[in-house]
Amino acid sequence: MLARIAARSAVRAPRAAVAPVAARFYSENAFNKKEKAHEDQYARQHEKEQIEKLRKQIAQKQAELEQLQKQHNELQGTSEKKQ
């Protein structure tokens, strides 16, 4: 039985030969690092601009909400006086 197992495993191809291994076709040189740094800087700047835009929108909506609450309180005050 041990001879049978040894014969079967000898016939099979090793896994490394069947599945190709991913290889890096480029090297990490100074140009690639500089390009990545520029991309990262652009991404951070874009995110910063988007956050600032959202903060302005939030401030605008808060001011609008305060105005609506003020109007609501005034209307409630006048309706209570009428009753």
C-alpha positions as CSV (number, residue, x, y, z in Angstrom):
1,M,0.0,0.0,0.0
2,L,2.8,2.4,0.8
3,A,4.3,1.6,-2.7
4,R,1.0,2.6,-4.3
5,I,0.9,6.0,-2.5
6,A,4.5,6.7,-3.5
7,A,3.8,5.8,-7.1
8,R,0.8,8.1,-7.3
9,S,2.6,11.1,-5.7
10,A,5.6,10.6,-8.1
11,V,3.2,10.8,-11.1
12,R,1.6,14.1,-10.0
13,A,3.1,17.3,-11.1
14,P,4.3,19.6,-8.3
15,R,1.9,22.4,-7.6
16,A,4.5,25.1,-8.2
17,A,4.8,24.0,-11.8
18,V,1.0,24.0,-12.3
19,A,0.1,27.4,-10.8
20,P,2.3,30.3,-12.0
21,V,3.6,32.6,-9.4
22,A,2.9,36.3,-9.7
23,A,6.1,38.2,-10.5
24,R,6.8,41.9,-10.3
25,F,7.8,43.1,-13.7
26,Y,8.9,46.6,-12.6
27,S,11.3,47.8,-10.0
28,E,10.7,50.3,-7.3
29,N,12.8,53.2,-8.4
30,A,12.9,56.9,-7.5
31,F,10.6,57.8,-10.4
32,N,7.9,55.4,-9.2
33,K,8.2,56.6,-5.6
34,K,7.9,60.3,-6.8
35,E,4.9,59.5,-8.9
36,K,3.2,57.7,-6.1
37,A,3.9,60.7,-3.8
38,H,2.3,63.1,-6.3
39,E,-0.7,60.8,-6.6
40,D,-1.1,60.6,-2.8
41,Q,-0.7,64.4,-2.5
42,Y,-3.4,65.0,-5.1
43,A,-5.7,62.5,-3.3
44,R,-5.2,64.2,0.0
45,Q,-5.8,67.7,-1.5
46,H,-9.0,66.5,-3.2
47,E,-10.3,64.9,0.0
48,K,-9.5,68.1,1.9
49,E,-11.5,70.2,-0.6
50,Q,-14.4,67.8,-0.4
51,I,-14.4,67.9,3.4
52,E,-14.3,71.8,3.3
53,K,-17.2,71.8,0.9
54,L,-19.2,69.5,3.1
55,R,-18.5,71.6,6.2
56,K,-19.8,74.7,4.4
57,Q,-23.0,72.8,3.4
58,I,-23.5,71.6,7.1
59,A,-23.1,75.2,8.3
60,Q,-25.6,76.4,5.7
61,K,-28.1,73.7,6.7
62,Q,-27.7,74.5,10.4
63,A,-28.4,78.2,9.8
64,E,-31.5,77.2,7.7
65,L,-32.6,74.9,10.5
66,E,-32.2,77.6,13.1
67,Q,-34.3,80.0,11.0
68,L,-37.0,77.4,10.6
69,Q,-37.1,76.7,14.3
70,K,-37.4,80.4,15.0
71,Q,-40.3,80.6,12.6
72,H,-41.9,77.6,14.2
73,N,-41.6,79.0,17.7
74,E,-43.1,82.3,16.5
75,L,-46.0,80.5,14.9
76,Q,-46.6,78.5,18.1
77,G,-46.5,81.6,20.2
78,T,-49.1,83.4,18.1
79,S,-51.4,80.3,18.0
80,E,-51.2,80.0,21.8
81,K,-52.2,83.7,22.2
82,K,-55.2,83.2,20.0
83,Q,-56.6,80.4,22.1
